[in-house]
Amino acid sequence: MEIRFYNSLTRSIDRFEPYQGNVVKMYSCGPTVYDFAHIGNFRSFLAADLVRRLLEAVGYEVWHVMNITDVGHMTEDASADGTGEDKMQVAARRLKEDKKSGRAPEGCVANPDDPYQVAAYYRDAFLEDGKKLGLKVASEYPQRVPCATQYIPQMIRLIERLIQRGHAYVGGDGVVYFDVQSFPDYGKLSGNTLAKLDNLQEGASGRLDVRDQANKRHPADFMLWKPDPRHVMRWDSPWGAGYPGWHIECSPMAMELLQSDVIDIHTGGEDLIFPHHECEIAQSCCATGQSVFARFWLHTRFLMVEGRKMSKREGNFFTVRDVLTGKATGSEVHPAALRYELIRTQFAAQCNFTKKGLVDSANAVRKIVEFSDRIDSQRGAANTTVDTSHPVVNEFLSALADNLNISAALAVVHGWIGSRIEDAAEAAGVMQVIDSVLGVVQLTKSGSVAAQADEEDQEISLLCRLIDEARSRKDFSAADLHRKELTQRGYEVRSTAEGTVAKRKMA
């Protein structure tokens, strides 16, 4: 099956094939763990998850790495240097203030002055949110999470190599800078070429840091290492105790974890194209001598909320937790519904998150889950395995293979579940393949993600049975009381030929 993706590097839809054999090496820029991840972050993470699941469904072995940034990401990151404060320092100060005022979130770190505790707290929160939404890498990191602070020696070695090869230098301020003029292809990804940057007024558009420019050979040269004995997190280096620049982190992490100087796919949000990914390409190619670092760059467009840019100032800035608990919408939302809502728009198109859209997604998930439950009950012990040659599976995967055309793929799914099914066992096999990519049915059945604990399952079953018993003796008042309790607990109650059933509401 031919797979094509829009590649930000070539600005065209290109045919995808792995660099070597049947293994796809894929790297995703993960969160900076200084706060809870918001739904815009997770739109990007889930787009990468969808790419991975598609590739696995068609038979590729996918090595997928997502990093955790826990040092060096500054508050003013539009500048290639990154200026302002380290985001971990901002998080520590915020948590201290919240603890004093009593607003600290549940399970907050014991000592906000310890940046490692702060990072671990928000890292674990991200992984928890990721597991709830079916993010595969989140489930694969129960032990060792690839955090930037674990790869400082590799970063130092890469910087030393860049200096040896004439691509980096120590400025008059003691900071190690990358020499952008030593890399003629600088700007190929973003369009911010050196010629274009040279024509900008100093400081214009927030792209150039005009502070201490005398220490640089070119205003666009970016920081690789900064000696700073007072920084919140610091390590010894040949250039003094300090910390790495944000951009240098991903290159050695990707190369070591994926065991290659050239990777197949690099993903991230469109806000990372410049300067972060542009700088990644420059330092990686100059360190290895390769002409490319990542062959495909897949960037997810911004997420709007009710037609507006998401921001705390606008009051429409929502974390995953805000949505799932109902803080954002007024009612609890099932993780499967939120996952569906965040993946149902093609990654290279702008997505508008709305309450109505979330309700529509919940209804769509409900239909898929009910269909899956129905064919499971009809097939009994019968089990049929299908592959990509099955017409429904082929049509579904072919739609996704066409630049991740998720709307066409979902149209295939809903058209199929609305048709007459002759063979329940075969249909179950088809659904297994489809949901290995969509990942919504499994979220409603996985005990570790969305299903209620056994004790609650028993309570819900008991209430359903009490409704049926009350009806059988015509005690409709008692039946209504039991039904009300179920609805108050977030369940949708229905009468069927087999009796009363209750399912957790999606939204």
Stockholm file with secondary structure:
# STOCKHOLM 1.0

chainA/1-507         MEIRFYNSLTRSIDRFEPYQGNVVKMYSCGPTVYDFAHIGNFRSFLAADLVRRLLEAVGYEVWHVMNITDVGHMTEDASADGTGEDKMQVAARRLKEDKKSGRAPEGCVANPDDPYQVAAYYRDAFLEDGKKLGLKVASEYPQRVPCATQYIPQMIRLIERLIQRGHAYVGGDGVVYFDVQSFPDYGKLSGNTLAKLDNLQEGASGRLDVRDQANKRHPADFMLWKPDPRHVMRWDSPWGAGYPGWHIECSPMAMELLQSDVIDIHTGGEDLIFPHHECEIAQSCCATGQSVFARFWLHTRFLMVEGRKMSKREGNFFTVRDVLTGKATGSEVHPAALRYELIRTQFAAQCNFTKKGLVDSANAVRKIVEFSDRIDSQRGAANTTVDTSHPVVNEFLSALADNLNISAALAVVHGWIGSRIEDAAEAAGVMQVIDSVLGVVQLTKSGSVAAQADEEDQEISLLCRLIDEARSRKDFSAADLHRKELTQRGYEVRSTAEGTVAKRKMA
#=GR chainA/1-507 SS CCEEEEETTTTEEEEECCSBTTEEEEEECCCBSSSCCBHHHHHHHHHHHHHHHHHHHTTCEEEEEECBBCSSCEEETTSSSCEEEEHHHHHHHHHHHHHHHTCCCTTCCSCTTCHHHHHHHHHHHHHHHHHHTTCHHHHHCSSCCCBGGGGHHHHHHHHHHHHHTTSEEECTTSCEEECGGGCTTTTTTTSCCHHHHHHSCTTGGGTSCCTTGGGCSSTTCEEEEEECTTSSSCBCCTTCSEEECHHHHHHHHHHHHHTCSSEEEEEEEGGGIIIIIHHHHHHHHHHHCCSCSEEEEEEECCEEETTEECCTTTTCCCBHHHHHTTTTTSSCCCHHHHHHHHHSSCTTSCEEECHHHHHHHHHHHHHHHHHHHHHHHHHTTCCCCCCTTSHHHHHHHHHHHBTCCHHHHHHHHHHHHTSCCSCHHHHHHHHHHHHHHHCSHHHHHCTTTTSCCHHHHHHHHHHHHHHHHHHHTTCHHHHHHHHHHHHHTTEEEEEETTEEEEEECCC
#=GC SS_cons         CCEEEEETTTTEEEEECCSBTTEEEEEECCCBSSSCCBHHHHHHHHHHHHHHHHHHHTTCEEEEEECBBCSSCEEETTSSSCEEEEHHHHHHHHHHHHHHHTCCCTTCCSCTTCHHHHHHHHHHHHHHHHHHTTCHHHHHCSSCCCBGGGGHHHHHHHHHHHHHTTSEEECTTSCEEECGGGCTTTTTTTSCCHHHHHHSCTTGGGTSCCTTGGGCSSTTCEEEEEECTTSSSCBCCTTCSEEECHHHHHHHHHHHHHTCSSEEEEEEEGGGIIIIIHHHHHHHHHHHCCSCSEEEEEEECCEEETTEECCTTTTCCCBHHHHHTTTTTSSCCCHHHHHHHHHSSCTTSCEEECHHHHHHHHHHHHHHHHHHHHHHHHHTTCCCCCCTTSHHHHHHHHHHHBTCCHHHHHHHHHHHHTSCCSCHHHHHHHHHHHHHHHCSHHHHHCTTTTSCCHHHHHHHHHHHHHHHHHHHTTCHHHHHHHHHHHHHTTEEEEEETTEEEEEECCC
//
